[in-house]
Amino acid sequence: MRHPRKKSYLKQKDKLEEDSEAIELSKQIIGSLSSKAFDEFKEELTEKTSEILSILTDDTYIDIAISEQLAIEVFKENEWIPIEKLSNATMEQIYFSLRLSLTELLFPNESMPLLLDNSFAFYDDKRLEDTLRFLTSDYNGQVIIFTSNHREEELLQQLEVDFSKISLNF
């Protein structure tokens, strides 16, 4: 018999592996660019990511830096903090901001659909509300959220956002 906690931990593990794959893909894309192109792209990427992260964190983190070795740091209270020193939820917000920025920079004239599969597992209600508010007001593409809980639905209803819901019962 499987324990509910084990199932939850396995979902979290899968989510972290998915994020790790997204980061690796981002590293491959950035790493494939020439040094000069990378510098130009990095500037746009850090600027856009900082903008999104600032919105998602209510200006707690206002700037992000990506080194040539692709190490990520954020600026808070007059100091740069390595991403590894932050909470899982904050790291998730940074990765989410980075993915959105990459989408906007790689497809600037297209409204790309955004598929999110249990992307907010580590988010508290405030983080989730800020993220959903951002997605419903500032993201131009269609957003599809796959989730096994009802938090997203409840918050979207509280925010009075029109959405479609499809339930899959297995």
MODELLER restraints for C-alpha pairs under 7 A, 6 or more apart:
rsr = mdl.restraints
at = mdl.atoms
rsr.add(forms.Gaussian(group=physical.xy_distance, feature=features.Distance(at['CA:27:A'], at['CA:70:A']), mean=6.96, stdev=0.5))
rsr.add(forms.Gaussian(group=physical.xy_distance, feature=features.Distance(at['CA:30:A'], at['CA:38:A']), mean=6.45, stdev=0.5))
rsr.add(forms.Gaussian(group=physical.xy_distance, feature=features.Distance(at['CA:45:A'], at['CA:101:A']), mean=6.27, stdev=0.5))
rsr.add(forms.Gaussian(group=physical.xy_distance, feature=features.Distance(at['CA:45:A'], at['CA:102:A']), mean=6.87, stdev=0.5))
rsr.add(forms.Gaussian(group=physical.xy_distance, feature=features.Distance(at['CA:46:A'], at['CA:64:A']), mean=5.97, stdev=0.5))
rsr.add(forms.Gaussian(group=physical.xy_distance, feature=features.Distance(at['CA:46:A'], at['CA:65:A']), mean=6.26, stdev=0.5))
rsr.add(forms.Gaussian(group=physical.xy_distance, feature=features.Distance(at['CA:46:A'], at['CA:66:A']), mean=6.94, stdev=0.5))
rsr.add(forms.Gaussian(group=physical.xy_distance, feature=features.Distance(at['CA:48:A'], at['CA:101:A']), mean=5.67, stdev=0.5))
rsr.add(forms.Gaussian(group=physical.xy_distance, feature=features.Distance(at['CA:49:A'], at['CA:97:A']), mean=5.35, stdev=0.5))
rsr.add(forms.Gaussian(group=physical.xy_distance, feature=features.Distance(at['CA:49:A'], at['CA:98:A']), mean=5.37, stdev=0.5))
rsr.add(forms.Gaussian(group=physical.xy_distance, feature=features.Distance(at['CA:49:A'], at['CA:101:A']), mean=5.45, stdev=0.5))
rsr.add(forms.Gaussian(group=physical.xy_distance, feature=features.Distance(at['CA:50:A'], at['CA:62:A']), mean=5.90, stdev=0.5))
rsr.add(forms.Gaussian(group=physical.xy_distance, feature=features.Distance(at['CA:50:A'], at['CA:63:A']), mean=4.76, stdev=0.5))
rsr.add(forms.Gaussian(group=physical.xy_distance, feature=features.Distance(at['CA:50:A'], at['CA:64:A']), mean=5.39, stdev=0.5))
rsr.add(forms.Gaussian(group=physical.xy_distance, feature=features.Distance(at['CA:52:A'], at['CA:97:A']), mean=5.70, stdev=0.5))
rsr.add(forms.Gaussian(group=physical.xy_distance, feature=features.Distance(at['CA:53:A'], at['CA:61:A']), mean=6.62, stdev=0.5))
rsr.add(forms.Gaussian(group=physical.xy_distance, feature=features.Distance(at['CA:53:A'], at['CA:62:A']), mean=6.92, stdev=0.5))
rsr.add(forms.Gaussian(group=physical.xy_distance, feature=features.Distance(at['CA:53:A'], at['CA:93:A']), mean=6.96, stdev=0.5))
rsr.add(forms.Gaussian(group=physical.xy_distance, feature=features.Distance(at['CA:53:A'], at['CA:94:A']), mean=6.39, stdev=0.5))
rsr.add(forms.Gaussian(group=physical.xy_distance, feature=features.Distance(at['CA:53:A'], at['CA:97:A']), mean=5.64, stdev=0.5))
rsr.add(forms.Gaussian(group=physical.xy_distance, feature=features.Distance(at['CA:54:A'], at['CA:60:A']), mean=6.64, stdev=0.5))
rsr.add(forms.Gaussian(group=physical.xy_distance, feature=features.Distance(at['CA:54:A'], at['CA:61:A']), mean=5.47, stdev=0.5))
rsr.add(forms.Gaussian(group=physical.xy_distance, feature=features.Distance(at['CA:54:A'], at['CA:62:A']), mean=4.77, stdev=0.5))
rsr.add(forms.Gaussian(group=physical.xy_distance, feature=features.Distance(at['CA:56:A'], at['CA:130:A']), mean=5.62, stdev=0.5))
rsr.add(forms.Gaussian(group=physical.xy_distance, feature=features.Distance(at['CA:56:A'], at['CA:131:A']), mean=5.75, stdev=0.5))
rsr.add(forms.Gaussian(group=physical.xy_distance, feature=features.Distance(at['CA:60:A'], at['CA:76:A']), mean=6.63, stdev=0.5))
rsr.add(forms.Gaussian(group=physical.xy_distance, feature=features.Distance(at['CA:61:A'], at['CA:74:A']), mean=6.38, stdev=0.5))
rsr.add(forms.Gaussian(group=physical.xy_distance, feature=features.Distance(at['CA:61:A'], at['CA:75:A']), mean=5.86, stdev=0.5))
rsr.add(forms.Gaussian(group=physical.xy_distance, feature=features.Distance(at['CA:61:A'], at['CA:76:A']), mean=5.52, stdev=0.5))
rsr.add(forms.Gaussian(group=physical.xy_distance, feature=features.Distance(at['CA:62:A'], at['CA:75:A']), mean=6.33, stdev=0.5))
rsr.add(forms.Gaussian(group=physical.xy_distance, feature=features.Distance(at['CA:63:A'], at['CA:74:A']), mean=5.74, stdev=0.5))
rsr.add(forms.Gaussian(group=physical.xy_distance, feature=features.Distance(at['CA:63:A'], at['CA:75:A']), mean=5.22, stdev=0.5))
rsr.add(forms.Gaussian(group=physical.xy_distance, feature=features.Distance(at['CA:64:A'], at['CA:73:A']), mean=5.73, stdev=0.5))
rsr.add(forms.Gaussian(group=physical.xy_distance, feature=features.Distance(at['CA:64:A'], at['CA:74:A']), mean=4.39, stdev=0.5))
rsr.add(forms.Gaussian(group=physical.xy_distance, feature=features.Distance(at['CA:64:A'], at['CA:75:A']), mean=6.22, stdev=0.5))
rsr.add(forms.Gaussian(group=physical.xy_distance, feature=features.Distance(at['CA:65:A'], at['CA:72:A']), mean=5.68, stdev=0.5))
rsr.add(forms.Gaussian(group=physical.xy_distance, feature=features.Distance(at['CA:65:A'], at['CA:73:A']), mean=5.19, stdev=0.5))
rsr.add(forms.Gaussian(group=physical.xy_distance, feature=features.Distance(at['CA:65:A'], at['CA:74:A']), mean=6.24, stdev=0.5))
rsr.add(forms.Gaussian(group=physical.xy_distance, feature=features.Distance(at['CA:66:A'], at['CA:72:A']), mean=4.73, stdev=0.5))
rsr.add(forms.Gaussian(group=physical.xy_distance, feature=features.Distance(at['CA:66:A'], at['CA:73:A']), mean=6.66, stdev=0.5))
rsr.add(forms.Gaussian(group=physical.xy_distance, feature=features.Distance(at['CA:72:A'], at['CA:82:A']), mean=6.18, stdev=0.5))
rsr.add(forms.Gaussian(group=physical.xy_distance, feature=features.Distance(at['CA:72:A'], at['CA:83:A']), mean=5.74, stdev=0.5))
rsr.add(forms.Gaussian(group=physical.xy_distance, feature=features.Distance(at['CA:73:A'], at['CA:80:A']), mean=5.95, stdev=0.5))
rsr.add(forms.Gaussian(group=physical.xy_distance, feature=features.Distance(at['CA:73:A'], at['CA:81:A']), mean=5.21, stdev=0.5))
rsr.add(forms.Gaussian(group=physical.xy_distance, feature=features.Distance(at['CA:73:A'], at['CA:82:A']), mean=4.31, stdev=0.5))
rsr.add(forms.Gaussian(group=physical.xy_distance, feature=features.Distance(at['CA:73:A'], at['CA:83:A']), mean=5.29, stdev=0.5))
rsr.add(forms.Gaussian(group=physical.xy_distance, feature=features.Distance(at['CA:74:A'], at['CA:80:A']), mean=5.45, stdev=0.5))
rsr.add(forms.Gaussian(group=physical.xy_distance, feature=features.Distance(at['CA:74:A'], at['CA:81:A']), mean=5.29, stdev=0.5))
rsr.add(forms.Gaussian(group=physical.xy_distance, feature=features.Distance(at['CA:74:A'], at['CA:82:A']), mean=6.61, stdev=0.5))
rsr.add(forms.Gaussian(group=physical.xy_distance, feature=features.Distance(at['CA:74:A'], at['CA:83:A']), mean=6.87, stdev=0.5))
rsr.add(forms.Gaussian(group=physical.xy_distance, feature=features.Distance(at['CA:75:A'], at['CA:81:A']), mean=6.24, stdev=0.5))
rsr.add(forms.Gaussian(group=physical.xy_distance, feature=features.Distance(at['CA:83:A'], at['CA:91:A']), mean=6.45, stdev=0.5))
rsr.add(forms.Gaussian(group=physical.xy_distance, feature=features.Distance(at['CA:88:A'], at['CA:122:A']), mean=6.61, stdev=0.5))
rsr.add(forms.Gaussian(group=physical.xy_distance, feature=features.Distance(at['CA:89:A'], at['CA:122:A']), mean=4.97, stdev=0.5))
rsr.add(forms.Gaussian(group=physical.xy_distance, feature=features.Distance(at['CA:89:A'], at['CA:123:A']), mean=5.36, stdev=0.5))
rsr.add(forms.Gaussian(group=physical.xy_distance, feature=features.Distance(at['CA:111:A'], at['CA:140:A']), mean=5.62, stdev=0.5))
rsr.add(forms.Gaussian(group=physical.xy_distance, feature=features.Distance(at['CA:111:A'], at['CA:141:A']), mean=4.33, stdev=0.5))
rsr.add(forms.Gaussian(group=physical.xy_distance, feature=features.Distance(at['CA:112:A'], at['CA:141:A']), mean=5.01, stdev=0.5))
rsr.add(forms.Gaussian(group=physical.xy_distance, feature=features.Distance(at['CA:112:A'], at['CA:142:A']), mean=6.97, stdev=0.5))
rsr.add(forms.Gaussian(group=physical.xy_distance, feature=features.Distance(at['CA:113:A'], at['CA:141:A']), mean=5.01, stdev=0.5))
rsr.add(forms.Gaussian(group=physical.xy_distance, feature=features.Distance(at['CA:113:A'], at['CA:142:A']), mean=4.60, stdev=0.5))
rsr.add(forms.Gaussian(group=physical.xy_distance, feature=features.Distance(at['CA:113:A'], at['CA:143:A']), mean=5.82, stdev=0.5))
rsr.add(forms.Gaussian(group=physical.xy_distance, feature=features.Distance(at['CA:114:A'], at['CA:141:A']), mean=6.78, stdev=0.5))
rsr.add(forms.Gaussian(group=physical.xy_distance, feature=features.Distance(at['CA:114:A'], at['CA:142:A']), mean=6.13, stdev=0.5))
rsr.add(forms.Gaussian(group=physical.xy_distance, feature=features.Distance(at['CA:114:A'], at['CA:143:A']), mean=4.74, stdev=0.5))
rsr.add(forms.Gaussian(group=physical.xy_distance, feature=features.Distance(at['CA:114:A'], at['CA:144:A']), mean=6.08, stdev=0.5))
rsr.add(forms.Gaussian(group=physical.xy_distance, feature=features.Distance(at['CA:115:A'], at['CA:143:A']), mean=6.15, stdev=0.5))
rsr.add(forms.Gaussian(group=physical.xy_distance, feature=features.Distance(at['CA:115:A'], at['CA:144:A']), mean=4.91, stdev=0.5))
rsr.add(forms.Gaussian(group=physical.xy_distance, feature=features.Distance(at['CA:115:A'], at['CA:145:A']), mean=6.13, stdev=0.5))
rsr.add(forms.Gaussian(group=physical.xy_distance, feature=features.Distance(at['CA:116:A'], at['CA:144:A']), mean=6.12, stdev=0.5))
rsr.add(forms.Gaussian(group=physical.xy_distance, feature=features.Distance(at['CA:116:A'], at['CA:145:A']), mean=4.80, stdev=0.5))
rsr.add(forms.Gaussian(group=physical.xy_distance, feature=features.Distance(at['CA:116:A'], at['CA:146:A']), mean=5.97, stdev=0.5))
rsr.add(forms.Gaussian(group=physical.xy_distance, feature=features.Distance(at['CA:117:A'], at['CA:145:A']), mean=6.06, stdev=0.5))
rsr.add(forms.Gaussian(group=physical.xy_distance, feature=features.Distance(at['CA:117:A'], at['CA:146:A']), mean=4.61, stdev=0.5))
rsr.add(forms.Gaussian(group=physical.xy_distance, feature=features.Distance(at['CA:117:A'], at['CA:147:A']), mean=6.19, stdev=0.5))
rsr.add(forms.Gaussian(group=physical.xy_distance, feature=features.Distance(at['CA:118:A'], at['CA:146:A']), mean=5.92, stdev=0.5))
rsr.add(forms.Gaussian(group=physical.xy_distance, feature=features.Distance(at['CA:118:A'], at['CA:147:A']), mean=4.90, stdev=0.5))
rsr.add(forms.Gaussian(group=physical.xy_distance, feature=features.Distance(at['CA:120:A'], at['CA:128:A']), mean=6.74, stdev=0.5))
rsr.add(forms.Gaussian(group=physical.xy_distance, feature=features.Distance(at['CA:129:A'], at['CA:155:A']), mean=6.45, stdev=0.5))
